[in-house]
Amino acid sequence: MEVAQHPTTTGTLPTILCCQCATPITPNPSNTCPSCLASTADVTRGISTEATLHQCRGCQRWHCEAGKWIGCDLESRELMTLCLNNVSGLKQKRKDGSGGGRVRLVDAAWVWTEPHSMRLKIRLTIQREVVTGTILQQSFLVIFIVRNQQCIECQAAFRQGSWKSLVQVRQRVGHKRTFLYLEQLILKHGAHRGCLSIETFRDGMDFYFPDKGKAARFISFLEDVVPMKVKSSKKLIGTDDKSNVSNYKYTNLVEICTLCKDDLLFLPKKLARTIGNISRLVLVKNISNVIQVIDPLTGQTANIESDAYWRETFRPIITAARTRLTRFVVLGKEPVFLERNHSKKAVGKKQRSKLASVTAARECDLGLNDSQMEERSHLGYLMKSGDVCVGYDLTEAQLVDDEAEELRTSGKLPDFVFVRKLYGGVASGESDAAKKRMFKLQRLDVKKGEEESGRKKKKDKDADMENVDEEDFMQELEADKEMRTRVNIYKSGVAKGGDNDEDDNDDDDDQKITLDELLDNLVLDSKPDDADMGDDEEIEGQAVFITDGERAAKDNIGYVGREDALHVASKDTAVPVAGNSWGKKFMDDL
């Protein structure tokens, strides 16, 4: 029995005519072609085209929500997110709950505005499904009006006694070089953010914070950068017996160790044996959360933990003050290779190769006598004939430690100890060496404390001492590459002009500052944060401005430039999306 084969027929869907233009189309609920729908429908209905943003004029932060303020750069991705969250209607739903009123955000781009117009413009491109199977796309402008409003922290800064937590940082020494270094660390890591005000005193600085948490974060930062100990206390301001709520003000006293960079130490015998059987006569190489010391005769290094120092404190036998340092002129050197001592911590091959026997003479003795001295130094690899360096002359020094003084008088200590090499105009003794320095530093915005402002008779003397401390700190940075890696240093006018007086033929000198280490983005204005430490004169061409659209391009965000912004319409005509028939899938992907 044969089965009848029915022929297969291929047919097309029936078409109807558009009710407006009579174009044959596939039937849809509106019986209208996509072109006619685009000309009559408004995809942007229900979406606001104007919004208001609030920015704090003091700290330049933007108000987010619920009293929160965030820092955003112009044209940044974070500011774009904040703006989109303030556009009402982008997540609007239909009243019937079907979700058909929601739109899909396709693109968002910044549009150029006048810098002082207090306006931000964004061009949004959205898609909406007006009928089943028909999706329209439309672009339009959203204008954001920027209003000034003080944040909570800036409001508290203008009120007397508004602080809740005080951090007093103190160091009992006769100079401020440690605080100058600490200031650069604070600036680089932004640890002073949220601080209401900063006051400076003769032996330290005070940091005022609006709450206890920000002060605790600042103290945690100090623990990571300097050896310190903290003592906390609180004072009752007021109490509410009904609600059992009390108001306290907290004070934290942070004491930094009295040891500073380049101080000469005579370690206790037990401590020297504990940290690697190092020699008792050492130099302080660096200060961080530990105290790094180095033997100037062998190059052996060791670290003194903060707990070990505070358990049994000791003071340096010679502090690195300018009055205690002597200028030497190098006459010659011979490399020295030490045999390994198995009873001590091993010294690396690279460090052993840096040792040299240096022949030097006091700069003040040149032309008067032929007095010369020869001694080993861990800085020998940096030296060459004619260089000028500073160090401690132990032949004429009076040491504060009795045991060290007995060793000095018996000739068991070296005659001199080199501290650092001098560079540039400082080595040649030029009076304007600070102005010719190729780098500059930023400063914190601080105010003088009552203790300093009231001492009018000694005001000029204190200013001279501060200038001396700043110059000594700049010389320390100039001679220590590892120290420069921890702070931000910026180019000066001398560096931009390409004038470098250093001898580039000396390849062995790895501590010399180079242009590759300097940053460009230092904008000089009247604010103390942007002032330099070596020269108060403003240099022409120092300010560096960010071009329009640079930050947007960095965050991969579209940007409409100044010329094209004049031709941007407030709302474009909606166009159908060709080749897309999403229907329910369109809404599922939202």
Disulfide bonds with the S-S distance in Angstrom:
none
